[in-house]
Amino acid sequence: MFDAVSADAGPWRLSPRCTLSILTFRAGKTMIAVQLLHGHSLRTRCHRMPRYILLIRLNDAWPSQLSAREQPGAPICSSSERPSADLRTGLRRNTHGLPSRIGAPRYLVALDIDGTLVSSGVDVPPATIEAVERVRGSGHHVVLATGRTLTSAMAVAKSLGLTDEWIVASNGAVTARLENTALDGYSLHERRTFHARSVALLASARLREVRIGAEDFGRGWLVNKWFAHGLLNGHQRMVERLEELWASPTTRVVVNGPSAVSLIEPLRRLGVSATPEGARWINVTPHGTSKASALELVRARLAVPSDYTVAIGDGLNDAEMLAWAAHGVAMGQADEQVKAVATSVTGTIDEQGAAAALRSLTAGHLPQPAAVAGRSSRPLPGAAT
């Protein structure tokens, strides 16, 4: 029924059980072949067995993102249903030409936003966007892990072109997955809350000129005083009475003021997680909540081995995340306390250090240390060499 066909491009892995190749029939028709792995062997079928192969006729042009091989290979499928030697070896290629093997583990790559992907706002530099696309094109999971609200994090996800990835927001208190079909553009998987009363009363009693903000999920912030532009991501609504800050459970409270860091231990004794960001700022979340705790839940959900986790960040609120990851990468401008728990250090935000680290990952190596003498890059486990 079908004459022999040659593989003009591919195969690319679409999923752990699916590869794609561009085929040309002797009749001159160009088609896409989507081949599924069945058990431990790769099977190809003609259209009489659509369970295993789907053939779609193309128009006269190739897809713009795919290019033909310089020398078309041997028959990939024929009426005898014999897969090519190239497929039998289990090799795959993705749209970026990065080789690896079918069944190779996929990494979970956790990315902080502020100070890692962007200096401010939501516009990610083109080089970093390209590096993230290469990581995703290699089949790895990209997870944004940020102190921003979910709404603000989603704006950055859009800038990166993420459509179905996970997001850890509010320093781990909120975990969601992007979904284009969902009403709000995401499905909420976890929202951890606490009552802000004791935190707000302690901060207002101990500090003068203190600013307190309680996250109002999906809407912005309730604040006792206005925060300067850019300090909080999202709309601010100033309350008339302090008790309005704890009218409903919240995912996060921020405390801003002179010597705010002096409240770290008193706050922790209240049974909450308190993380400083400089001397004037504290993030308060439910007890035991951090980017690391939320990422561990995502890792388990995705069934990614612990050894296949990478995290890149710069802030004190990233320290637990970098320690959690098998390969923690600190940005070049990070505090020495953050660098101390990282596996390696990349360039600064101005040097687009995150992009360099991600390029090292897709090349099959740990990010090259930029500020730690005596260290050298090492191959990533399971990467092609």
C-alpha positions in Angstrom: 0.0 0.0 0.0 2.8 2.4 0.9 6.2 2.5 -0.9 9.3 2.9 1.1 9.9 6.4 2.6 13.0 8.2 3.7 13.6 10.2 6.8 14.3 13.8 5.7 14.4 15.3 9.2 14.1 14.1 12.8 13.3 12.1 14.7 12.4 14.5 17.5 11.0 13.4 20.8 7.6 14.9 21.6 7.2 13.0 24.9 8.8 10.1 26.6 6.6 7.8 24.5 6.4 9.7 21.2 8.8 10.7 18.4 8.2 12.7 15.3 9.9 12.4 11.8 9.5 14.1 8.5 8.9 11.5 5.7 9.0 11.6 1.9 7.1 8.9 -0.1 8.2 7.8 -3.5 5.0 9.4 -4.8 6.5 12.7 -3.8 4.1 13.4 -0.9 5.7 14.8 2.2 4.2 13.8 5.6 4.8 13.9 9.3 5.1 10.6 11.1 4.3 10.5 14.8 5.6 7.2 16.2 4.7 5.9 19.6 6.8 3.7 21.8 5.0 0.5 22.8 6.5 -1.4 25.7 10.3 -1.4 25.2 10.3 -1.4 21.4 9.7 1.3 18.9 6.9 0.3 16.5 5.9 1.9 13.2 2.6 1.2 11.4 0.9 2.4 8.3 -2.4 4.1 8.3 -4.3 0.8 8.7 -2.9 0.8 12.3 -3.6 4.4 13.5 -3.0 3.4 17.1 0.7 3.6 16.4 1.3 6.1 13.7 -0.4 9.2 12.5 0.3 10.6 9.0 -0.6 14.2 8.2 -0.1 15.5 4.7 1.8 18.8 4.5 1.3 21.6 2.0 4.1 22.4 -0.4 6.4 23.9 2.3 8.2 22.5 5.2 7.3 23.7 8.7 9.3 26.8 9.4 10.8 25.4 12.6 12.1 22.2 11.0 14.9 21.7 8.5 15.7 18.8 6.3 18.9 16.7 6.8 21.7 17.3 4.3 21.5 13.7 3.3 18.2 11.9 3.7 18.6 8.7 5.6 17.7 5.1 4.9 14.1 3.9 4.8 12.3 4.7 8.1 9.1 2.9 7.3 7.9 0.6 4.6 5.1 -1.8 3.9 7.2 -4.3 5.9 7.0 -1.9 8.8 10.7 -2.0 9.5 12.0 1.0 11.6 15.3 2.6 10.5 18.6 1.8 12.2 18.6 5.4 13.5 15.4 4.8 15.4 16.4 1.4 16.6 19.4 3.0 18.4 16.9 5.0 20.4 18.4 8.4 19.5 16.2 11.5 19.3 16.7 15.1 18.4 14.6 18.1 19.3 14.0 21.3 17.3 17.2 22.8 18.6 19.3 19.9 17.4 20.3 18.8 20.9 21.0 15.1 21.0 20.0 12.8 23.8 18.5 9.4 24.3 14.9 8.3 24.5 14.0 7.7 28.1 16.7 10.2 29.4 15.5 11.8 32.6 13.9 15.3 32.3 15.3 18.0 34.7 13.2 20.3 36.8 14.7 23.7 36.3 13.5 26.3 38.9 14.1 29.9 38.1 13.8 32.9 40.4 12.5 36.0 38.7 13.7 39.3 40.2 17.5 39.6 40.1 17.7 36.4 38.1 15.6 36.7 35.0 14.8 40.5 35.2 16.1 43.5 37.0 12.6 44.8 37.3 9.2 44.6 35.5 8.3 41.7 33.3 10.4 42.1 30.2 12.9 39.3 30.0 16.0 39.9 27.9 15.9 38.1 24.5 19.0 36.0 25.3 17.4 34.7 28.4 14.1 33.9 26.6 16.1 32.0 24.0 17.9 30.0 26.7 14.7 29.1 28.4 13.2 28.0 25.1 16.2 25.7 24.5 15.8 24.1 27.9 12.1 23.5 27.3 12.9 22.3 23.8 15.3 19.7 25.3 12.3 18.3 27.2 13.0 19.7 30.7 10.5 21.3 33.0 10.8 25.0 33.7 9.3 26.2 36.9 9.2 29.9 38.0 9.8 30.2 41.7 9.3 33.7 43.0 8.3 35.9 45.8 5.9 37.7 43.5 2.2 37.2 43.5 0.8 34.6 41.1 -0.7 37.4 38.9 2.7 39.1 38.5 4.5 35.8 38.0 2.1 34.9 35.2 3.0 38.1 33.3 6.7 37.0 33.3 5.6 33.5 32.2 3.9 35.1 29.3 7.0 37.0 28.4 8.9 33.7 28.4 6.3 32.0 26.3 5.4 29.5 29.0 1.9 28.0 28.5 1.6 24.8 30.6 4.4 25.0 33.1 4.2 25.2 36.9 4.6 28.4 39.0 5.6 28.7 42.6 4.6 32.2 43.8 4.4 34.1 47.1 7.7 32.5 48.3 6.1 29.0 48.2 2.7 29.8 49.6 1.0 29.4 46.2 1.5 26.6 43.6 -0.3 26.7 40.3 0.0 25.3 36.8 -0.6 27.4 33.7 -3.6 26.3 31.6 -4.8 28.2 28.6 -8.3 26.7 28.8 -8.8 27.7 32.4 -10.8 30.8 33.1 -8.0 32.6 34.9 -5.3 31.0 32.8 -4.1 28.6 35.6 -5.2 25.8 37.9 -4.5 26.3 41.5 -2.9 23.3 43.2 -2.1 24.7 46.6 -2.6 27.9 48.6 -1.2 27.9 52.1 -2.6 30.6 54.4 -2.3 31.9 58.0 -3.8 34.6 60.1 -1.8 37.8 60.1 -3.1 39.2 63.4 -0.1 38.3 65.6 2.4 39.3 62.9 0.8 42.7 62.3 0.5 43.5 66.0 4.1 42.6 66.7 5.4 44.6 63.9 3.3 47.7 64.6 4.3 47.5 68.3 8.0 47.1 67.8 8.8 49.4 64.9 7.9 53.0 64.1 7.1 54.0 60.6 6.5 50.3 59.8 4.7 49.4 56.6 2.7 46.1 56.6 1.2 44.5 53.6 -1.0 41.4 53.6 -1.4 39.6 50.2 -5.0 39.7 49.0 -4.9 36.7 46.7 -5.9 37.4 43.1 -6.5 41.1 43.9 -3.2 42.6 45.2 -2.4 43.9 48.7 -4.0 45.3 51.8 -1.6 47.8 53.4 -1.5 50.0 56.4 0.6 52.6 54.6 1.4 53.1 50.9 4.5 51.2 49.7 6.8 53.0 47.2 6.1 52.2 43.6 7.8 48.9 42.6 8.2 47.5 46.1 5.0 45.4 45.8 3.8 43.7 42.7 0.1 44.4 42.3 -2.6 46.8 43.3 -2.5 48.3 46.8 -5.5 49.1 49.0 -4.9 51.0 52.2 -7.0 49.9 55.1 -8.6 52.3 57.6 -8.0 50.1 60.6 -5.1 47.7 61.3 -7.4 44.8 62.0 -8.6 44.8 58.4 -5.2 43.3 57.5 -6.2 40.0 59.2 -9.9 40.0 58.3 -9.2 36.9 56.1 -6.3 34.4 56.1 -3.5 35.5 53.9 -0.7 33.7 52.0 2.0 36.2 52.8 2.7 39.3 54.9 5.6 41.7 54.2 7.1 44.0 56.9 9.0 47.0 55.7 10.8 49.6 57.9 14.0 50.6 59.6 15.7 47.6 61.4 12.9 45.3 60.3 15.4 42.5 60.3 15.5 42.7 64.1 12.0 41.0 64.1 13.2 37.8 62.5 13.5 35.7 65.6 10.4 37.2 67.4 8.3 36.5 64.3 9.6 32.9 64.1 8.6 32.3 67.7 5.1 33.1 66.6 5.1 29.9 64.5 5.6 31.5 61.0 8.4 31.4 58.4 10.2 34.8 58.3 12.8 35.5 55.6 14.8 38.7 55.4 15.5 40.6 52.2 18.0 43.2 53.5 17.8 45.1 56.8 14.4 46.7 56.0 12.3 43.9 54.6 10.9 40.6 55.9 8.7 38.1 54.0 6.4 36.2 56.3 4.6 33.0 55.2 2.9 30.0 56.9 5.2 27.8 59.0 7.4 25.5 56.9 6.6 27.3 53.7 9.4 28.2 51.2 10.2 28.0 47.6 12.0 24.7 48.4 8.9 23.2 50.1 6.7 24.0 47.1 9.2 22.8 44.6 9.5 19.5 46.3 5.7 19.0 45.8 6.1 19.9 42.1 9.1 17.6 41.7 7.1 14.7 43.2 4.1 15.5 41.0 6.3 15.5 37.9 8.2 12.3 39.1 11.6 14.0 38.5 14.4 12.3 40.4 16.0 14.5 43.1 19.3 14.3 41.3 17.8 16.0 38.3 16.9 19.3 39.9 18.5 22.7 39.1 17.7 26.0 40.7 19.0 29.5 39.9 18.5 32.5 42.2 20.0 35.5 43.9 18.1 36.5 47.0 18.1 35.3 50.6 14.7 33.8 49.9 16.4 31.6 47.3 18.9 30.1 49.7 16.7 27.2 50.7 15.8 26.6 47.1 19.5 26.5 46.0 20.2 24.1 48.9 17.3 21.9 48.0 18.3 21.5 44.3 21.0 19.0 43.3 22.5 21.8 41.3 22.0 25.2 42.9 23.3 28.2 40.9 23.7 31.5 42.6 23.7 34.7 40.5 27.0 36.7 40.5 25.5 39.6 42.5 24.1 37.3 45.2 24.9 37.7 48.8 27.8 35.6 50.1 25.4 33.7 52.3 23.5 32.7 49.2 26.6 31.7 47.2 27.7 29.6 50.1 24.8 27.1 49.7 25.1 27.0 45.9 26.9 24.4 43.8 28.2 27.1 41.5 28.0 30.8 40.7 27.1 32.2 37.3 27.3 35.8 36.0 25.4 38.8 37.4 22.0 39.9 36.2 23.6 42.6 34.1 25.8 39.9 32.5 22.6 37.7 31.9 24.1 35.0 34.1 20.9 33.0 34.1 21.1 32.6 30.3 24.7 31.4 30.5 23.7 28.9 33.2 20.8 27.6 31.1 23.0 27.2 28.0 25.4 25.1 30.1 22.5 22.9 31.1 21.5 22.2 27.5 25.1 21.6 26.6 25.1 18.8 29.2 27.2 20.5 31.9 26.7 22.2 35.1 26.9 26.0 34.8 30.5 27.1 34.7 31.4 28.8 38.0 32.1 32.5 37.6 33.1 33.6 41.1 34.2 30.4 42.8 37.8 29.7 42.3 39.0 26.1 41.9 35.7 24.7 40.7 35.1 23.2 37.3 32.0 22.3 35.4 30.8 18.7 35.6 28.7 16.7 33.2 25.0 16.5 34.2 23.9 12.9 35.1 22.2 11.2 32.1 23.3 13.9 29.7 24.6 13.1 26.3 28.4 13.3 26.0 
